[in-house]
Every structure is written in C-alpha cells, then in structure tokens.
C-alpha cells in the first residue's frame, strides 16, 4: 500500500457541450518508506527511496482538464498536472513532475467507449542525502489504448495499456516495457 492521494475538482468553467475543470490535492505520506531487501546479496539493506511504496513526504498536486466533442461520436480529453513535494523526510525529497495528456474516444457504442491517449511526463531529480540523485528523473512519452464500460448506474470499469514511445532517464533506473491499469470508478 503506497501513498494516498486526496483530490478536489471544480468544474465551474464548464459550458454546454464541454467540461472544463481545475483540480488540486495532496499526496499523503501513508506508504512505507523504510522497506529492506528480503533476500539476495543486499538482504537487510534498505531499498532505494525512489523505489519504496511511499515517499514519506506531503506533496501538492494541481492541474486543469477539459472534455468535449470534436464530432457527434468523437470526444476528446486534455489534461495538465503538476506535483511537487512540500517537505523532505529522513533525508529524501522526491523530484517534482509535470504531465500533459490528450485523448480521443469513440462514443458510438452505448455503455462502452474505446479510447486512445498520448501523454508526456517530465520528472525532476530526487534530492537529499538519502536520494539516489544521479539515477532519478527523466522524460517519457507513452501511447495508451484503453476503454471504459458502464457496469450500471453507479459504476464504470476502465482499463488501459501504456506503451512507451520514448523514454530518457538519468543514470540507471527500472523502466517498464508496458504498464497495465484496470479499475472501477464508483459514482456517489
């Protein structure tokens, strides 16, 4: 279990036919950040802070988004988000990042919507004596085909695969070849 993100959204800039909103929130330090290796030559040694489930820091998140239609059955979504740590903890402060994404979705089928998203993310280097600064930060461009499907009046199933088109990282870092997400959005 990692850090928990709490977000608020305001859609007061919306017009008929489109939704425009602002979002702000905090990432709370609920995840563990002192995990150690269970086995191998590093057994008992602390795992790199950038690979821990949590950061130990409070982070601010701010962003803006817009949803609309390009044609009767073709929708779009654009979003820009930034995140930065407000403090450091135990000699570590994660690097700030900015992410920009755009997506197209086909709305012809009632209840099922295929989507194609393109995103860019730039992450700054971690800092502090407990960080691995030379091996942190970089840029990524990902293409993510996906879908959303209504499960009823109160829930939506969503999923997507993130496929890297471009990756540049500083130093040596773990870089996934593909990322998969699947979840349920509950409407309250």
N, C-alpha and C positions, 0 to 999 in steps of 0.2 A: 504494500500500500504506500503510495507516494504522497506528495504534497497535494492539498485540496485547493481548488480554485473556486472563488465565490465571485460571480459576475452580476452586474445590474445593466439592463438595457433600457434605453429611452428611444422611442420611435416617433417623437414629436415633429420630426422634419418630413414625415411621410406625406404623400399626395395620392389622390385616386390613381390606381394602376401601378403604384410602386411603394416600396417601404424603404425609408432611409432612417438609419439609427446610429446612435452613439452607444458605446459600451465602456464600462470601467469596472475594475475589480481588484481583488488581491489574491495572491497565491500565498496560502498559509503554510507555515513550516510543520506539517503534520507527519511527513515521511521521515524514516530513519536515515541518518547520515553518518553513522559510525559502524557500518557493516564491515566484516572481515572476510577474507577468503576462507572457505571451509576445508579445502584440500589443495594439494599441489605444492610446488616449491615456495609459494607465497602464503601458505597456510598460517592463519593467525594474524597476518598483516592486514592493515586497513585498505579497503578498496578505494581507488581514486575517487575523490569527492565529486567529480563530474559524472561518475557512473553510479552514484548512490541513488536509492529511491527518492530521497528528499534532499533539499539543499541546506536546510536549517535557517533559511532566510525568509523574510517577508518581501514579496515582490509586487510591484504595481503593474497593472495591465490597463491599457487604454486603446480604443480603436473606433473605427467607423465602418459602416457597411451600407450597401444598397442592393435591393432586389427589385427586379422589374421584368418587363417583356420586350423582346425585340420584334416578335411576331406573335400571332394568336397562340401558337403552340410551342414557342421557343422563348424560354426565360433566361435571365442572367442573374449573376450574383457577383459583387465585387466587395472586397474587404481589405482593410489595412489595420494591422495590430502591432503594438509595441509592448515590450515587457522589460522592466528593469528592477534590480534588487534595491531595496530601501535600506538594507543593513548588511553587515557581514557577520558571520558566526564561526567561531572556532578557526579563525584564520582563512576563511573562504568566502568569496563573493562570486556568484555565477555571472557570466557575461550577459549583457543586455542583448535583446534581439528585436528585429523588425521583420514582419512578414506581410506580404502582399499576395492576394489570391484573386483569381477570377474564374467563373464557372458558367457553363451553358447547361441548360436542362430542357428536356423534351417533355412537354406536359400533355401529350395527346391521350395517353392511357390513364384512365381514371384510377387513382389509387397507387399507381406505380410510375416513378419518374426516374429515368436514367439521366446521369449527369457526367460531365467531363470538366475537370478542374485543372488549372495550371497555377502553380504557386512558386514564389521566390522567398527565401529566408536568408537573412544575413545575421550572424551571431558574433558578438564581440568576444574577446578572450576573457577567461575567468581571471580573478585576481586574488591576492593574499598569499601568505606563506604556505597554506595547505593546498593551494591550487596547483594544477599542472599547466601553467600558463602557456608554455610553448606548444602544448598539444591540445589546445582548445580554440574554439571559434572557427568560422568559415562561412561559406555560402552554399546554398543548394537551390536547384530548380527541379521541381517534381511535376509529373503529369499523373493525375488521379482519376481514372474512370470509377464510377460508383452508381449508387441508386438510393432512393428512399421509397418505402412502401407503407401505406396506411394499414395498421393492424386493427383498426376500429376507430371509434370516436375519440379515444383518449391516448393513443399511442402510435408512434411511427418507427418502423425499423429502418436503419440506414447502414450502409457499408460502402467501403471503397478500398482500392489498392493504390498505394503511392509508388510510382515508378520513377527512379532518378533519371533525369535528362542531363544534369550537370551537377557535379559535386567538387568543391575545393575546400579542403580542411587544412588547418595548420598542424604540422607535425604528424604524429601517429595517432589516429583515432579509429574507433569502431564505426563503420559506416554500413548501414543495412542495404542489401540489394533490392529489397522490396519491403513495404510496410502495409499491413492489413488492419483495417478498423471495422468493427461491427458493433452496433449499439442500438438501444431503444430510447427514444425521446418520449417522455411522458408529458402530456398536456394536462395541466392542473387548472 
